Amino acid sequence: MQTRTRDGLALLLAGALLGGGIAWLLGRRQESPPAPSALDAVPADALLVASLDLPALRASKAFASFLREEREIPGLGKVRDVCGFDPMAGLTEVVLAIPAAGEGGDFGLVAAGAVQSEALLTCASKVVEARGGQPVVTQIGSFHAVRDSSAEGRGEIAVRPGGPILLGGGAYLRAMIDAADGRAEPVRESAAHREVAREVGEAAARVTVVLTPEQRAELERELAPGGGARSPAASVVAAGAGVALGPEIAVRGVILCDAEAPCAELGARLRAARDARAEDLATRLIGFGALLQRVEIAAEGKELHARVSLSAEEASALVARLASLRALERPAPAPRLPPAPEGRGAPPPAGDGGAPDEVVAPRRAKPDGGAR
């Protein structure tokens, strides 16, 4: 091949590669960046991680009613009336995380989806002011956070353009921001949580729990007091559960143990507990007895699996019963005292020659309704 021909082909090839590279870069620029996942903001050392796939739950007949309920802010009214919009409407994923270390009650909440960051910050400030607080907006990493400066330690809400939304308190909120900003490992990098999630499988609602060595040692001490025999539950390393939605509702749970023998013994105890609970009268009355009898519990080496499936109609009926029970457990609203008769002013305040304020408590009803 002549030198001029060879050089021409080389230039043609280089031009084609360069043109293809430019076209690829332009195509990449036009692509929208992937939406942030709520799991990206959960620190890797979380004890418990619970996630909800909101679009899948909204599409389910059994669970959609829970997401359609009007959300309220205690003492202030409906969220939409206070904020002018419902922040939950555009969300696609919600994750609850509990840290392995920290004070009792610490938790973090992460929400991802279509997020109106500025409107959310304004709404959070309104809520703080309506409760008599002093809202303060600060920047932490790529997030802006709102907190009540008059009530330190009650938690903060943080958000950045495009999301996610973070809710937590103090150090754990900052740990979530570090994970979201890439300064700390997210829970996706936790091999233990990944293994449990893989065993549970795809699910619209999923929970994974990973115990630290210190927590396992404490659990063993509590389950075997006084130097007694080791409880098989002390062999638990991690656990998880998930609910998969489809023509049938599939519920699956898994427990990972440190040895096969205690895992098998734990399975036998759980089967006995299942049978006893299924025969319980209260369980049967609310319709869970037959469902519990269908739960399969089997040990597979160092893993213990529990599985059950039910139809969408069965799931809807059970969810409706749970909703009715929840309504019965809600406390009744406090009775309102009648207004003072006209012509009688308010009692004089204490310290001004008047009697001290009297606390009026409603009488406790007698067991027979006061008939006697």
RAGI-V317192 format. One record per residue. N is the residue number from 1. PHI is phi in whole degrees, -180 to 180 (none if undefined). Layout:
BEGIN
n=N phi=PHI
n=N phi=PHI
END
This chain:
BEGIN
n=1 phi=none
n=2 phi=-68
n=3 phi=-60
n=4 phi=-66
n=5 phi=-66
n=6 phi=-63
n=7 phi=-64
n=8 phi=-66
n=9 phi=-65
n=10 phi=-65
n=11 phi=-65
n=12 phi=-63
n=13 phi=-65
n=14 phi=-62
n=15 phi=-65
n=16 phi=-64
n=17 phi=-64
n=18 phi=-65
n=19 phi=-64
n=20 phi=-64
n=21 phi=-65
n=22 phi=-64
n=23 phi=-62
n=24 phi=-65
n=25 phi=-65
n=26 phi=-64
n=27 phi=-64
n=28 phi=-66
n=29 phi=-65
n=30 phi=-75
n=31 phi=-70
n=32 phi=-76
n=33 phi=-64
n=34 phi=-61
n=35 phi=-66
n=36 phi=-66
n=37 phi=-96
n=38 phi=-64
n=39 phi=-67
n=40 phi=-69
n=41 phi=-105
n=42 phi=-100
n=43 phi=-60
n=44 phi=-67
n=45 phi=-92
n=46 phi=-67
n=47 phi=-77
n=48 phi=-129
n=49 phi=-133
n=50 phi=-119
n=51 phi=-124
n=52 phi=-127
n=53 phi=-92
n=54 phi=-65
n=55 phi=-59
n=56 phi=-67
n=57 phi=-70
n=58 phi=-65
n=59 phi=-83
n=60 phi=-91
n=61 phi=-65
n=62 phi=-75
n=63 phi=-115
n=64 phi=-63
n=65 phi=-63
n=66 phi=-67
n=67 phi=-82
n=68 phi=-87
n=69 phi=-63
n=70 phi=-69
n=71 phi=-86
n=72 phi=-126
n=73 phi=-99
n=74 phi=-52
n=75 phi=86
n=76 phi=-119
n=77 phi=114
n=78 phi=-69
n=79 phi=-59
n=80 phi=-64
n=81 phi=-72
n=82 phi=-77
n=83 phi=-97
n=84 phi=88
n=85 phi=-160
n=86 phi=-107
n=87 phi=-60
n=88 phi=-75
n=89 phi=-60
n=90 phi=-99
n=91 phi=-80
n=92 phi=-117
n=93 phi=-151
n=94 phi=-131
n=95 phi=-131
n=96 phi=-106
n=97 phi=-129
n=98 phi=-120
n=99 phi=-71
n=100 phi=-70
n=101 phi=-118
n=102 phi=131
n=103 phi=-73
n=104 phi=-61
n=105 phi=96
n=106 phi=-67
n=107 phi=-161
n=108 phi=-135
n=109 phi=-124
n=110 phi=-125
n=111 phi=-131
n=112 phi=-127
n=113 phi=143
n=114 phi=-79
n=115 phi=-113
n=116 phi=-99
n=117 phi=-63
n=118 phi=-64
n=119 phi=-64
n=120 phi=-69
n=121 phi=-63
n=122 phi=-63
n=123 phi=-63
n=124 phi=-61
n=125 phi=-65
n=126 phi=-62
n=127 phi=-64
n=128 phi=-62
n=129 phi=-65
n=130 phi=-64
n=131 phi=-94
n=132 phi=82
n=133 phi=-96
n=134 phi=-123
n=135 phi=-71
n=136 phi=-131
n=137 phi=-106
n=138 phi=-129
n=139 phi=-103
n=140 phi=-129
n=141 phi=63
n=142 phi=-90
n=143 phi=-108
n=144 phi=-111
n=145 phi=-119
n=146 phi=-117
n=147 phi=-141
n=148 phi=-95
n=149 phi=-68
n=150 phi=-89
n=151 phi=-142
n=152 phi=-63
n=153 phi=90
n=154 phi=-88
n=155 phi=110
n=156 phi=-136
n=157 phi=-119
n=158 phi=-130
n=159 phi=-154
n=160 phi=-132
n=161 phi=-55
n=162 phi=87
n=163 phi=90
n=164 phi=-86
n=165 phi=-99
n=166 phi=-120
n=167 phi=-133
n=168 phi=-173
n=169 phi=-130
n=170 phi=53
n=171 phi=-66
n=172 phi=-72
n=173 phi=-62
n=174 phi=-69
n=175 phi=-66
n=176 phi=-67
n=177 phi=-65
n=178 phi=-62
n=179 phi=-67
n=180 phi=-66
n=181 phi=-87
n=182 phi=84
n=183 phi=-89
n=184 phi=-144
n=185 phi=-71
n=186 phi=-82
n=187 phi=-66
n=188 phi=-60
n=189 phi=-86
n=190 phi=-81
n=191 phi=-64
n=192 phi=-67
n=193 phi=-64
n=194 phi=-64
n=195 phi=-64
n=196 phi=-64
n=197 phi=-62
n=198 phi=-66
n=199 phi=-69
n=200 phi=-70
n=201 phi=89
n=202 phi=-63
n=203 phi=-155
n=204 phi=-76
n=205 phi=-134
n=206 phi=-145
n=207 phi=-130
n=208 phi=-128
n=209 phi=-131
n=210 phi=-128
n=211 phi=-89
n=212 phi=-81
n=213 phi=-56
n=214 phi=-66
n=215 phi=-68
n=216 phi=-67
n=217 phi=-64
n=218 phi=-65
n=219 phi=-62
n=220 phi=-65
n=221 phi=-66
n=222 phi=-73
n=223 phi=-84
n=224 phi=-131
n=225 phi=-70
n=226 phi=71
n=227 phi=73
n=228 phi=-73
n=229 phi=-65
n=230 phi=-69
n=231 phi=-74
n=232 phi=-63
n=233 phi=-67
n=234 phi=-70
n=235 phi=-86
n=236 phi=-69
n=237 phi=-101
n=238 phi=-158
n=239 phi=-156
n=240 phi=-165
n=241 phi=-153
n=242 phi=-153
n=243 phi=-123
n=244 phi=-102
n=245 phi=-104
n=246 phi=180
n=247 phi=-55
n=248 phi=-122
n=249 phi=-93
n=250 phi=-107
n=251 phi=-111
n=252 phi=-137
n=253 phi=-127
n=254 phi=-145
n=255 phi=-126
n=256 phi=-102
n=257 phi=-112
n=258 phi=-92
n=259 phi=-157
n=260 phi=-76
n=261 phi=-61
n=262 phi=-64
n=263 phi=-67
n=264 phi=-66
n=265 phi=-65
n=266 phi=-63
n=267 phi=-63
n=268 phi=-64
n=269 phi=-67
n=270 phi=-68
n=271 phi=-65
n=272 phi=-65
n=273 phi=-65
n=274 phi=-61
n=275 phi=-64
n=276 phi=-66
n=277 phi=-69
n=278 phi=-65
n=279 phi=-87
n=280 phi=-65
n=281 phi=-63
n=282 phi=-63
n=283 phi=-65
n=284 phi=-71
n=285 phi=-64
n=286 phi=-88
n=287 phi=92
n=288 phi=-97
n=289 phi=-62
n=290 phi=-64
n=291 phi=-67
n=292 phi=-63
n=293 phi=-64
n=294 phi=-89
n=295 phi=-70
n=296 phi=-92
n=297 phi=-124
n=298 phi=-145
n=299 phi=-89
n=300 phi=-129
n=301 phi=68
n=302 phi=-90
n=303 phi=-122
n=304 phi=-122
n=305 phi=-115
n=306 phi=-129
n=307 phi=-140
n=308 phi=-159
n=309 phi=-129
n=310 phi=-146
n=311 phi=-73
n=312 phi=-63
n=313 phi=-66
n=314 phi=-63
n=315 phi=-63
n=316 phi=-62
n=317 phi=-66
n=318 phi=-67
n=319 phi=-64
n=320 phi=-63
n=321 phi=-67
n=322 phi=-63
n=323 phi=-64
n=324 phi=-67
n=325 phi=-65
n=326 phi=-64
n=327 phi=-66
n=328 phi=-69
n=329 phi=-79
n=330 phi=-67
n=331 phi=-67
n=332 phi=-70
n=333 phi=-63
n=334 phi=-66
n=335 phi=-67
n=336 phi=-89
n=337 phi=-75
n=338 phi=-68
n=339 phi=-66
n=340 phi=-67
n=341 phi=-60
n=342 phi=-65
n=343 phi=91
n=344 phi=-112
n=345 phi=-78
n=346 phi=-68
n=347 phi=-63
n=348 phi=-64
n=349 phi=-66
n=350 phi=-64
n=351 phi=94
n=352 phi=-113
n=353 phi=89
n=354 phi=-95
n=355 phi=-76
n=356 phi=-66
n=357 phi=-59
n=358 phi=-105
n=359 phi=-89
n=360 phi=-100
n=361 phi=-112
n=362 phi=-64
n=363 phi=-69
n=364 phi=-77
n=365 phi=-67
n=366 phi=-76
n=367 phi=-57
n=368 phi=-93
n=369 phi=80
n=370 phi=83
n=371 phi=-65
n=372 phi=-84
END
